[in-house]
Amino acid sequence: MDAELKHALGRALARLEAWLPAMEQPVDFATSAAAVWRPGPLGGHLASRGYIDAIALEDLLGIDIQKQRVALNTRQFVAGLPANNVLLWGARGTGKSSLVHALLNAHAVAGLRLVEVDRAALLALPEIVARLAPEPWRFILFCDDLSFEASDPSYKALKSALEGSVFTTADNVVIYATSNRRHLLPESRAENLETRHTAEGEIHPGETTEEKVSLSDRFGLWVSFQPMVQERYLEVAAHWVGALSRRHGRELPFDDVARAQALRWALGRGSRSGRIANHFARHWVGSQMLASTPSDST
């Protein structure tokens, strides 16, 4: 092989190496409780997620009914018993994702594992399930903040998976999804025009509406999350003020001043939720502790 040909092959291999994804070590689920599916030009791969939210079930206040329903389904699944795919839907910041993370933390020792799957990777669901099926662990495929545009084809991949075709050889996998929309797809006023009324007084939705409903219908368990009433929001804010301040060496009281500031914070954000309460507590605890710290005059 002459020098010119060697040089050309070297350049071609260098370009190919730059285009290919870097090789990563396979995920060891014995030491990693969570992973994420990363698509690639030659197929995807599992990558360790690294940091996992340390939230516990007892930190999630104001959603007791939701916790009970999803926790029961999760215990069934971890025990190897029949369990449902779950859709957690409702207002933003109300604890949908945090509940899934807390359940992972609660059951990781018993063999529960989590794999995050982005909406763009849903077409790879059969491949992901095939990778996980031989593993001895129990896997939640977690699709967070899921929604689709009307022309998005990936919802059909999810619909096919939920129909059961993907899970015929993998009883160690379920799907948990969170969304602000119950039906996952946008709704339009024009769809009402497709509704038919029969002579017997029955109402039949149009095909577009039926298609949207059919996707969410394939989740066996629907769990709704609503914005908090004021007193419950204040209870959650008080919990986080106490928990965060104790974590930093002293306990701040949730007094009338803190209460008024928590309400002002929620008013400024236009919402009352567990997330808003947590954000307020971080601001309040941090600012109060910083103000009481002697300044360095040197």
BALOBA-1460 file (C-alpha; in Angstrom, 3 decimals):
// residues 298
<rec num="1" residu="m" x="0.000" y="0.000" z="0.000"/>
<rec num="2" residu="d" x="1.536" y="3.302" z="-1.078"/>
<rec num="3" residu="a" x="1.883" y="6.280" z="1.258"/>
<rec num="4" residu="e" x="-0.840" y="8.322" z="-0.463"/>
<rec num="5" residu="l" x="-3.429" y="5.558" z="-0.041"/>
<rec num="6" residu="k" x="-2.462" y="5.080" z="3.623"/>
<rec num="7" residu="h" x="-2.859" y="8.792" z="4.213"/>
<rec num="8" residu="a" x="-6.308" y="8.833" z="2.574"/>
<rec num="9" residu="l" x="-7.470" y="5.844" z="4.635"/>
<rec num="10" residu="g" x="-6.180" y="7.522" z="7.799"/>
<rec num="11" residu="r" x="-8.169" y="10.666" z="7.068"/>
<rec num="12" residu="a" x="-11.314" y="8.619" z="6.356"/>
<rec num="13" residu="l" x="-10.951" y="6.646" z="9.587"/>
<rec num="14" residu="a" x="-10.412" y="9.857" z="11.574"/>
<rec num="15" residu="r" x="-13.624" y="11.346" z="10.169"/>
<rec num="16" residu="l" x="-15.515" y="8.127" z="10.901"/>
<rec num="17" residu="e" x="-14.191" y="8.033" z="14.482"/>
<rec num="18" residu="a" x="-15.318" y="11.619" z="15.044"/>
<rec num="19" residu="w" x="-18.806" y="10.786" z="13.756"/>
<rec num="20" residu="l" x="-19.281" y="7.639" z="15.831"/>
<rec num="21" residu="p" x="-20.393" y="7.998" z="19.470"/>
<rec num="22" residu="a" x="-17.795" y="7.438" z="22.151"/>
<rec num="23" residu="m" x="-17.840" y="3.941" z="23.584"/>
<rec num="24" residu="e" x="-19.308" y="3.774" z="27.070"/>
<rec num="25" residu="q" x="-19.096" y="1.032" z="29.634"/>
<rec num="26" residu="p" x="-22.279" y="-1.082" z="29.840"/>
<rec num="27" residu="v" x="-24.548" y="-0.106" z="32.710"/>
<rec num="28" residu="d" x="-24.120" y="-2.342" z="35.747"/>
<rec num="29" residu="f" x="-27.549" y="-2.329" z="37.343"/>
<rec num="30" residu="a" x="-26.089" y="-4.005" z="40.414"/>
<rec num="31" residu="t" x="-24.488" y="-0.657" z="41.257"/>
<rec num="32" residu="s" x="-26.650" y="1.791" z="39.239"/>
<rec num="33" residu="a" x="-30.312" y="2.178" z="40.112"/>
<rec num="34" residu="a" x="-31.098" y="4.376" z="37.107"/>
<rec num="35" residu="a" x="-30.038" y="4.735" z="33.497"/>
<rec num="36" residu="v" x="-31.004" y="6.760" z="30.472"/>
<rec num="37" residu="w" x="-31.430" y="5.587" z="26.881"/>
<rec num="38" residu="r" x="-29.261" y="7.613" z="24.505"/>
<rec num="39" residu="p" x="-30.087" y="7.367" z="20.781"/>
<rec num="40" residu="g" x="-27.185" y="7.182" z="18.342"/>
<rec num="41" residu="p" x="-26.531" y="6.990" z="14.590"/>
<rec num="42" residu="l" x="-25.909" y="3.239" z="14.797"/>
<rec num="43" residu="g" x="-28.587" y="2.499" z="17.376"/>
<rec num="44" residu="g" x="-28.900" y="3.543" z="20.970"/>
<rec num="45" residu="h" x="-27.305" y="2.491" z="24.223"/>
<rec num="46" residu="l" x="-27.947" y="2.635" z="27.953"/>
<rec num="47" residu="a" x="-25.910" y="5.086" z="30.014"/>
<rec num="48" residu="s" x="-25.782" y="5.348" z="33.785"/>
<rec num="49" residu="r" x="-27.859" y="8.284" z="34.971"/>
<rec num="50" residu="g" x="-25.477" y="9.238" z="37.771"/>
<rec num="51" residu="y" x="-27.105" y="11.502" z="40.351"/>
<rec num="52" residu="i" x="-30.537" y="10.390" z="41.527"/>
<rec num="53" residu="d" x="-32.961" y="12.696" z="43.315"/>
<rec num="54" residu="a" x="-32.839" y="11.678" z="46.983"/>
<rec num="55" residu="i" x="-36.473" y="12.547" z="47.658"/>
<rec num="56" residu="a" x="-38.421" y="10.176" z="49.918"/>
<rec num="57" residu="l" x="-42.112" y="9.302" z="49.897"/>
<rec num="58" residu="e" x="-42.606" y="11.072" z="53.233"/>
<rec num="59" residu="d" x="-41.382" y="14.318" z="51.646"/>
<rec num="60" residu="l" x="-44.344" y="14.322" z="49.258"/>
<rec num="61" residu="l" x="-47.213" y="15.967" z="51.093"/>
<rec num="62" residu="g" x="-50.713" y="16.730" z="49.865"/>
<rec num="63" residu="i" x="-50.870" y="13.831" z="47.384"/>
<rec num="64" residu="d" x="-51.684" y="10.962" z="49.742"/>
<rec num="65" residu="i" x="-54.289" y="9.329" z="47.493"/>
<rec num="66" residu="q" x="-51.983" y="9.508" z="44.478"/>
<rec num="67" residu="k" x="-49.110" y="8.060" z="46.495"/>
<rec num="68" residu="q" x="-51.227" y="5.160" z="47.699"/>
<rec num="69" residu="r" x="-52.425" y="4.217" z="44.219"/>
<rec num="70" residu="v" x="-49.046" y="4.380" z="42.487"/>
<rec num="71" residu="a" x="-47.170" y="2.851" z="45.441"/>
<rec num="72" residu="l" x="-49.532" y="-0.153" z="45.495"/>
<rec num="73" residu="n" x="-49.064" y="-0.733" z="41.760"/>
<rec num="74" residu="t" x="-45.289" y="-0.437" z="42.186"/>
<rec num="75" residu="r" x="-45.206" y="-2.926" z="45.070"/>
<rec num="76" residu="q" x="-47.164" y="-5.388" z="42.927"/>
<rec num="77" residu="f" x="-44.662" y="-4.953" z="40.114"/>
<rec num="78" residu="v" x="-41.591" y="-5.322" z="42.344"/>
<rec num="79" residu="a" x="-43.100" y="-8.487" z="43.825"/>
<rec num="80" residu="g" x="-43.408" y="-10.018" z="40.343"/>
<rec num="81" residu="l" x="-47.211" y="-9.773" z="40.377"/>
<rec num="82" residu="p" x="-49.484" y="-8.298" z="37.696"/>
<rec num="83" residu="a" x="-49.227" y="-4.499" z="37.542"/>
<rec num="84" residu="n" x="-50.336" y="-1.698" z="35.235"/>
<rec num="85" residu="n" x="-48.605" y="0.867" z="33.098"/>
<rec num="86" residu="v" x="-49.248" y="4.227" z="34.750"/>
<rec num="87" residu="l" x="-50.078" y="7.700" z="33.443"/>
<rec num="88" residu="l" x="-49.574" y="10.473" z="36.023"/>
<rec num="89" residu="w" x="-51.191" y="13.593" z="34.635"/>
<rec num="90" residu="g" x="-52.186" y="17.039" z="35.809"/>
<rec num="91" residu="a" x="-50.936" y="20.460" z="36.853"/>
<rec num="92" residu="r" x="-47.239" y="21.219" z="36.657"/>
<rec num="93" residu="g" x="-45.151" y="21.008" z="39.798"/>
<rec num="94" residu="t" x="-47.594" y="18.802" z="41.699"/>
<rec num="95" residu="g" x="-45.220" y="15.905" z="42.368"/>
<rec num="96" residu="k" x="-45.677" y="13.566" z="39.407"/>
<rec num="97" residu="s" x="-41.988" y="13.065" z="38.597"/>
<rec num="98" residu="s" x="-40.944" y="13.303" z="42.243"/>
<rec num="99" residu="l" x="-43.299" y="10.452" z="43.116"/>
<rec num="100" residu="v" x="-41.633" y="8.171" z="40.558"/>
<rec num="101" residu="h" x="-38.180" y="9.105" z="41.882"/>
<rec num="102" residu="a" x="-39.295" y="8.506" z="45.469"/>
<rec num="103" residu="l" x="-40.662" y="5.063" z="44.572"/>
<rec num="104" residu="l" x="-37.336" y="4.163" z="42.965"/>
<rec num="105" residu="n" x="-35.521" y="5.193" z="46.140"/>
<rec num="106" residu="a" x="-37.965" y="3.194" z="48.255"/>
<rec num="107" residu="h" x="-37.666" y="-0.033" z="46.249"/>
<rec num="108" residu="a" x="-34.149" y="0.026" z="44.773"/>
<rec num="109" residu="v" x="-32.905" y="-2.390" z="47.431"/>
<rec num="110" residu="a" x="-35.676" y="-4.813" z="46.397"/>
<rec num="111" residu="g" x="-34.500" y="-4.754" z="42.784"/>
<rec num="112" residu="l" x="-36.423" y="-1.874" z="41.200"/>
<rec num="113" residu="r" x="-34.556" y="0.015" z="38.495"/>
<rec num="114" residu="l" x="-35.470" y="2.990" z="36.290"/>
<rec num="115" residu="v" x="-34.627" y="3.786" z="32.676"/>
<rec num="116" residu="e" x="-35.474" y="7.235" z="31.366"/>
<rec num="117" residu="v" x="-36.715" y="7.310" z="27.784"/>
<rec num="118" residu="d" x="-37.087" y="10.633" z="26.007"/>
<rec num="119" residu="r" x="-40.022" y="11.183" z="23.676"/>
<rec num="120" residu="a" x="-37.648" y="11.203" z="20.697"/>
<rec num="121" residu="a" x="-36.455" y="7.704" z="21.651"/>
<rec num="122" residu="l" x="-39.887" y="6.067" z="21.822"/>
<rec num="123" residu="l" x="-39.371" y="4.449" z="18.422"/>
<rec num="124" residu="a" x="-36.612" y="2.412" z="20.087"/>
<rec num="125" residu="l" x="-38.936" y="0.891" z="22.703"/>
<rec num="126" residu="p" x="-38.752" y="-2.639" z="21.229"/>
<rec num="127" residu="e" x="-34.949" y="-2.501" z="21.287"/>
<rec num="128" residu="i" x="-34.877" y="-1.110" z="24.830"/>
<rec num="129" residu="v" x="-37.214" y="-3.807" z="26.131"/>
<rec num="130" residu="a" x="-35.196" y="-6.498" z="24.357"/>
<rec num="131" residu="r" x="-32.066" y="-5.263" z="26.158"/>
<rec num="132" residu="l" x="-33.776" y="-5.267" z="29.550"/>
<rec num="133" residu="a" x="-35.742" y="-8.528" z="29.287"/>
<rec num="134" residu="p" x="-32.842" y="-10.850" z="30.248"/>
<rec num="135" residu="e" x="-31.880" y="-8.737" z="33.282"/>
<rec num="136" residu="p" x="-32.838" y="-9.979" z="36.766"/>
<rec num="137" residu="w" x="-34.130" y="-6.535" z="37.790"/>
<rec num="138" residu="r" x="-37.588" y="-4.936" z="37.586"/>
<rec num="139" residu="f" x="-37.582" y="-1.893" z="35.281"/>
<rec num="140" residu="i" x="-39.742" y="1.211" z="35.095"/>
<rec num="141" residu="l" x="-39.394" y="2.846" z="31.687"/>
<rec num="142" residu="f" x="-39.917" y="6.472" z="32.689"/>
<rec num="143" residu="c" x="-41.224" y="8.946" z="30.091"/>
<rec num="144" residu="d" x="-41.236" y="12.327" z="31.803"/>
<rec num="145" residu="d" x="-43.289" y="15.346" z="30.722"/>
<rec num="146" residu="l" x="-44.753" y="13.454" z="27.811"/>
<rec num="147" residu="s" x="-46.875" y="15.110" z="25.144"/>
<rec num="148" residu="f" x="-47.185" y="14.861" z="21.389"/>
<rec num="149" residu="e" x="-48.057" y="17.144" z="18.539"/>
<rec num="150" residu="a" x="-50.774" y="15.980" z="16.223"/>
<rec num="151" residu="s" x="-48.267" y="15.062" z="13.495"/>
<rec num="152" residu="d" x="-45.778" y="13.328" z="15.815"/>
<rec num="153" residu="p" x="-45.394" y="9.672" z="14.763"/>
<rec num="154" residu="s" x="-43.671" y="8.555" z="17.971"/>
<rec num="155" residu="y" x="-46.976" y="8.339" z="19.847"/>
<rec num="156" residu="k" x="-47.863" y="5.364" z="17.660"/>
<rec num="157" residu="a" x="-44.738" y="3.585" z="18.900"/>
<rec num="158" residu="l" x="-45.868" y="4.174" z="22.479"/>
<rec num="159" residu="k" x="-49.403" y="3.067" z="21.623"/>
<rec num="160" residu="s" x="-48.065" y="-0.149" z="20.122"/>
<rec num="161" residu="a" x="-45.962" y="-0.814" z="23.218"/>
<rec num="162" residu="l" x="-48.903" y="-0.239" z="25.536"/>
<rec num="163" residu="e" x="-51.053" y="-2.628" z="23.512"/>
<rec num="164" residu="g" x="-48.741" y="-5.363" z="24.738"/>
<rec num="165" residu="s" x="-46.794" y="-6.343" z="21.647"/>
<rec num="166" residu="v" x="-43.507" y="-5.070" z="23.067"/>
<rec num="167" residu="f" x="-43.980" y="-6.720" z="26.462"/>
<rec num="168" residu="t" x="-44.859" y="-10.247" z="25.339"/>
<rec num="169" residu="t" x="-41.384" y="-11.482" z="26.293"/>
<rec num="170" residu="a" x="-40.599" y="-9.014" z="29.090"/>
<rec num="171" residu="d" x="-42.692" y="-9.132" z="32.234"/>
<rec num="172" residu="n" x="-39.972" y="-7.210" z="34.095"/>
<rec num="173" residu="v" x="-40.805" y="-3.887" z="32.373"/>
<rec num="174" residu="v" x="-43.608" y="-1.345" z="32.846"/>
<rec num="175" residu="i" x="-44.055" y="2.190" z="31.567"/>
<rec num="176" residu="y" x="-44.661" y="5.145" z="33.886"/>
<rec num="177" residu="a" x="-45.329" y="8.428" z="32.082"/>
<rec num="178" residu="t" x="-46.029" y="11.950" z="33.326"/>
<rec num="179" residu="s" x="-47.884" y="14.594" z="31.368"/>
<rec num="180" residu="n" x="-49.782" y="17.837" z="31.782"/>
<rec num="181" residu="r" x="-52.398" y="16.426" z="29.380"/>
<rec num="182" residu="r" x="-54.608" y="13.489" z="30.199"/>
<rec num="183" residu="h" x="-54.849" y="12.462" z="26.552"/>
<rec num="184" residu="l" x="-51.216" y="13.355" z="25.691"/>
<rec num="185" residu="l" x="-52.207" y="14.949" z="22.373"/>
<rec num="186" residu="p" x="-53.364" y="18.550" z="21.805"/>
<rec num="187" residu="e" x="-57.089" y="19.142" z="21.518"/>
<rec num="188" residu="s" x="-58.777" y="21.563" z="19.145"/>
<rec num="189" residu="r" x="-62.215" y="23.121" z="18.841"/>
<rec num="190" residu="a" x="-62.612" y="21.658" z="15.360"/>
<rec num="191" residu="e" x="-62.760" y="18.159" z="16.840"/>
<rec num="192" residu="n" x="-66.152" y="18.991" z="18.359"/>
<rec num="193" residu="l" x="-67.551" y="19.294" z="14.828"/>
<rec num="194" residu="e" x="-66.825" y="15.590" z="14.280"/>
<rec num="195" residu="t" x="-69.108" y="14.547" z="17.156"/>
<rec num="196" residu="r" x="-72.249" y="12.698" z="16.057"/>
<rec num="197" residu="h" x="-75.622" y="12.578" z="17.842"/>
<rec num="198" residu="t" x="-77.795" y="9.532" z="17.249"/>
<rec num="199" residu="a" x="-81.576" y="9.387" z="17.226"/>
<rec num="200" residu="e" x="-81.443" y="7.570" z="20.573"/>
<rec num="201" residu="g" x="-79.666" y="10.556" z="22.133"/>
<rec num="202" residu="e" x="-76.215" y="8.961" z="22.249"/>
<rec num="203" residu="i" x="-73.095" y="11.038" z="21.632"/>
<rec num="204" residu="h" x="-70.275" y="9.537" z="19.548"/>
<rec num="205" residu="p" x="-66.938" y="11.381" z="19.450"/>
<rec num="206" residu="g" x="-65.249" y="11.831" z="16.098"/>
<rec num="207" residu="e" x="-62.348" y="9.736" z="14.833"/>
<rec num="208" residu="t" x="-59.762" y="12.359" z="15.804"/>
<rec num="209" residu="t" x="-60.937" y="12.431" z="19.405"/>
<rec num="210" residu="e" x="-61.159" y="8.635" z="19.532"/>
<rec num="211" residu="e" x="-57.561" y="8.344" z="18.300"/>
<rec num="212" residu="k" x="-56.311" y="10.671" z="21.040"/>
<rec num="213" residu="v" x="-58.275" y="8.966" z="23.781"/>
<rec num="214" residu="s" x="-57.154" y="5.525" z="22.603"/>
<rec num="215" residu="l" x="-53.533" y="6.270" z="23.528"/>
<rec num="216" residu="s" x="-54.159" y="7.252" z="27.146"/>
<rec num="217" residu="d" x="-56.717" y="4.448" z="27.441"/>
<rec num="218" residu="r" x="-53.900" y="1.949" z="27.041"/>
<rec num="219" residu="f" x="-52.433" y="2.973" z="30.392"/>
<rec num="220" residu="g" x="-54.045" y="0.704" z="32.936"/>
<rec num="221" residu="l" x="-53.837" y="3.255" z="35.727"/>
<rec num="222" residu="w" x="-54.587" y="6.981" z="35.460"/>
<rec num="223" residu="v" x="-53.636" y="9.153" z="38.420"/>
<rec num="224" residu="s" x="-54.550" y="12.858" z="38.393"/>
<rec num="225" residu="f" x="-52.714" y="15.667" z="40.216"/>
<rec num="226" residu="q" x="-54.371" y="19.001" z="40.972"/>
<rec num="227" residu="p" x="-53.088" y="22.385" z="42.260"/>
<rec num="228" residu="m" x="-52.994" y="22.700" z="46.049"/>
<rec num="229" residu="v" x="-55.391" y="24.641" z="48.197"/>
<rec num="230" residu="q" x="-53.739" y="27.410" z="50.199"/>
<rec num="231" residu="e" x="-53.505" y="25.653" z="53.565"/>
<rec num="232" residu="r" x="-52.019" y="22.514" z="52.070"/>
<rec num="233" residu="y" x="-49.472" y="24.628" z="50.179"/>
<rec num="234" residu="l" x="-48.463" y="26.289" z="53.455"/>
<rec num="235" residu="e" x="-48.097" y="22.877" z="55.127"/>
<rec num="236" residu="v" x="-45.729" y="21.765" z="52.380"/>
<rec num="237" residu="a" x="-43.767" y="25.030" z="52.551"/>
<rec num="238" residu="a" x="-43.411" y="24.601" z="56.337"/>
<rec num="239" residu="h" x="-42.177" y="21.028" z="55.838"/>
<rec num="240" residu="w" x="-39.471" y="22.097" z="53.407"/>
<rec num="241" residu="v" x="-38.376" y="25.098" z="55.493"/>
<rec num="242" residu="g" x="-37.882" y="22.759" z="58.441"/>
<rec num="243" residu="a" x="-36.189" y="19.993" z="56.442"/>
<rec num="244" residu="l" x="-33.800" y="22.257" z="54.544"/>
<rec num="245" residu="s" x="-32.822" y="24.352" z="57.550"/>
<rec num="246" residu="r" x="-32.144" y="21.238" z="59.671"/>
<rec num="247" residu="r" x="-29.962" y="19.934" z="56.871"/>
<rec num="248" residu="h" x="-27.838" y="23.068" z="57.307"/>
<rec num="249" residu="g" x="-27.441" y="22.888" z="61.040"/>
<rec num="250" residu="r" x="-30.375" y="24.760" z="62.555"/>
<rec num="251" residu="e" x="-34.160" y="24.783" z="62.334"/>
<rec num="252" residu="l" x="-35.870" y="27.927" z="61.153"/>
<rec num="253" residu="p" x="-39.443" y="28.524" z="62.370"/>
<rec num="254" residu="f" x="-42.271" y="28.797" z="59.916"/>
<rec num="255" residu="d" x="-43.663" y="31.886" z="61.617"/>
<rec num="256" residu="d" x="-46.084" y="34.568" z="60.446"/>
<rec num="257" residu="v" x="-43.355" y="36.324" z="58.465"/>
<rec num="258" residu="a" x="-42.381" y="33.139" z="56.642"/>
<rec num="259" residu="r" x="-46.029" y="32.316" z="56.059"/>
<rec num="260" residu="a" x="-46.720" y="35.725" z="54.493"/>
<rec num="261" residu="q" x="-43.636" y="35.440" z="52.309"/>
<rec num="262" residu="a" x="-44.656" y="31.946" z="51.176"/>
<rec num="263" residu="l" x="-48.045" y="33.262" z="50.071"/>
<rec num="264" residu="r" x="-46.424" y="36.181" z="48.273"/>
<rec num="265" residu="w" x="-44.045" y="33.766" z="46.549"/>
<rec num="266" residu="a" x="-46.944" y="31.622" z="45.294"/>
<rec num="267" residu="l" x="-48.831" y="34.698" z="44.120"/>
<rec num="268" residu="g" x="-45.812" y="35.807" z="42.125"/>
<rec num="269" residu="r" x="-45.554" y="32.409" z="40.473"/>
<rec num="270" residu="g" x="-49.294" y="32.200" z="39.799"/>
<rec num="271" residu="s" x="-49.567" y="28.710" z="41.237"/>
<rec num="272" residu="r" x="-49.585" y="26.688" z="44.457"/>
<rec num="273" residu="s" x="-47.820" y="23.332" z="44.263"/>
<rec num="274" residu="g" x="-45.215" y="21.211" z="45.985"/>
<rec num="275" residu="r" x="-42.581" y="22.471" z="43.570"/>
<rec num="276" residu="i" x="-43.414" y="26.100" z="44.295"/>
<rec num="277" residu="a" x="-43.314" y="25.379" z="48.046"/>
<rec num="278" residu="n" x="-39.897" y="23.756" z="47.685"/>
<rec num="279" residu="h" x="-38.578" y="26.677" z="45.640"/>
<rec num="280" residu="f" x="-39.827" y="29.126" z="48.267"/>
<rec num="281" residu="a" x="-38.196" y="27.125" z="51.065"/>
<rec num="282" residu="r" x="-34.858" y="27.126" z="49.253"/>
<rec num="283" residu="h" x="-35.063" y="30.894" z="48.846"/>
<rec num="284" residu="w" x="-36.216" y="31.511" z="52.425"/>
<rec num="285" residu="v" x="-33.773" y="29.189" z="54.178"/>
<rec num="286" residu="g" x="-30.851" y="30.323" z="52.065"/>
<rec num="287" residu="s" x="-31.538" y="34.033" z="52.449"/>
<rec num="288" residu="q" x="-32.256" y="33.822" z="56.197"/>
<rec num="289" residu="m" x="-29.125" y="31.809" z="56.929"/>
<rec num="290" residu="l" x="-26.981" y="34.045" z="54.763"/>
<rec num="291" residu="a" x="-28.300" y="37.130" z="56.553"/>
<rec num="292" residu="s" x="-27.407" y="35.641" z="59.957"/>
<rec num="293" residu="t" x="-23.881" y="34.669" z="58.896"/>
<rec num="294" residu="p" x="-21.207" y="37.128" z="60.120"/>
<rec num="295" residu="s" x="-19.671" y="38.878" z="57.133"/>
<rec num="296" residu="d" x="-15.941" y="38.546" z="56.540"/>
<rec num="297" residu="s" x="-14.534" y="42.035" z="57.043"/>
<rec num="298" residu="t" x="-10.968" y="41.050" z="56.216"/>
